[in-house]
Amino acid sequence: GIEKGIEKGKLEDAGKMLKKGIDLNTILEITGLTEQDLRDSGILSEK
């Protein structure tokens, strides 16, 4: 419930930060998410 909502919010924030050009490592540090979380959610595309 709530935890899923918080994670979804973090993922949305991470997506917005990436679009603003904020460094990926900074985003991961701030949100507590992992690079894999972003890939799994489709925010970060595979390179």
Sequence and secondary structure as in RCSB ss.txt:
>XXXX:A:sequence
GIEKGIEKGKLEDAGKMLKKGIDLNTILEITGLTEQDLRDSGILSEK
>XXXX:A:secstr
 HHHHHHHHHHHHHHHHHHTT  HHHHHHHH   HHHHHHTTSS   
